[in-house]
């Protein structure tokens, strides 16, 4: 399964695309754990001190925001594309 990372998240990971392996029946949370295991610097950019995902972080599964559905408990398939976006500002 592939993660697409944007802006400073890609810089922290050292790449814009990261492939992770997860078991059958995995969730977005499992895939996120695999991403963090292989790229620990992302932890502090995605989660606060209490271990909660920052409110301003957006995670998409195949272009759909996971927070509209089951959040980190959203099921994933091996061919899914996951994307994580930091806040974006500008004018």
WOJO-V542062 format. One record per residue. PHI is phi in whole degrees, 0 to 359 (* if undefined). Layout:
phi:PHI
phi:PHI
//
This chain:
phi:*
phi:246
phi:258
phi:251
phi:243
phi:234
phi:55
phi:293
phi:292
phi:295
phi:297
phi:296
phi:276
phi:84
phi:195
phi:273
phi:230
phi:227
phi:262
phi:232
phi:254
phi:226
phi:285
phi:303
phi:81
phi:287
phi:243
phi:302
phi:300
phi:296
phi:294
phi:293
phi:301
phi:295
phi:297
phi:293
phi:297
phi:273
phi:220
phi:305
phi:300
phi:288
phi:308
phi:288
phi:273
phi:253
phi:236
phi:279
phi:297
phi:272
phi:90
phi:268
phi:297
phi:303
phi:299
phi:276
phi:272
phi:249
phi:241
phi:245
phi:244
phi:51
phi:84
phi:252
phi:295
phi:291
phi:287
phi:287
phi:251
phi:265
phi:62
phi:293
phi:274
phi:297
phi:294
phi:232
phi:248
phi:299
phi:264
phi:288
phi:249
phi:251
phi:225
phi:232
phi:240
phi:281
phi:298
phi:239
phi:223
phi:148
phi:219
//
